[in-house]
């Protein structure tokens, strides 16, 4: 064999080995196609039932961050929905209560058994009225912090924040940053995802009353997948994992978002919410789940039937050794708007797909 032939063979061999190596490293999707199809059908049925504008459901593996289902739907016409890439949607959230509570627990100044008086469901905060959802029925009166979380009491959460952070709300936001709340800033495969945005006391437009509304999910812009990433870290005993749409080695965003003591307290409260609180519609008869419901107002109009709401549920299971975390976020116009009854029901049905027996 002459030198030219040898060179040709070496060149071909190198080309083949490069091609085979490229084939080996081609991105492999994390999506479970059967779960994706069935979760889409469940979400579409609920959107149609409640006449919603749009919705998304995301299923993630707790340990790996691999996304097993990524469902996004938006209204096509009066009766049909179509797939959409709405995963970078930026809005307030109704799922902030447990996150604020975790920050409060981290200060060591509050615990779940502390008593908090929510009064008649209306609390004056620097000239603004903070209301619980049952204010027109006279409020919840005195509750423990754990009970306050389980009935989604805005007042119980904010009064707990007052006790934990006093006149220094900036320390709350510093804690959120330390806990990596709002991460990740980007995910391969999800277009236009933006870093979460918060109004803080350092901003010129900060008002003293803003702390109350920030602690319950307003004055911020965040995507549901970023909320899921935080809840997944709670399920994972405090280790925050980067969500993945393509199989790769696990990337740790934050090895410990909060102390194990605080994490364990919050996990207990999230189970109590399902067994004894408003989260009961998400309860599964197949496996023990933990999670939180939420409803937030996205806009207000003179015609209240056109007010936009986000109804959400986020949780994980099995509670003793979490394998999956799920978020369901639905945007709809007008009342009723219930995170537990609407999004919680979708959550429960997707749990049924993953634990059918």
Secondary structure, DSSP 8 states (H G I E B T S, - for coil): --HHHHHHHHHHHHHHHHHHHHHHTS--B---HHHHHHHHHHHHHHHHHTT-SEEEEEEEETTT-BEEEEEEEEE-SSS-EEE---TT--B--S--HHHHHHHHHHTTS--TT-EEE-TTSEEEETTEEEE-TTGGGT---EEEHHHHHHTT-HHHHHHHHHHHHTT-HHHHHHHHHHTTTT--S-BTTBTT----EE--TTSTT--TTHHHHHHTT-SEEB-HHHHHHHHHHHHTTT-EE--BSB-----EEES-SS-HHHHHHHHHHHHHHHHHSGGGGG--SSS-EEEEEEEEEEE--SSGGG-EEEEEEEEEE-TTS--EEEEEEEEEESS---IIIIIHHHHHHHHHHHS--
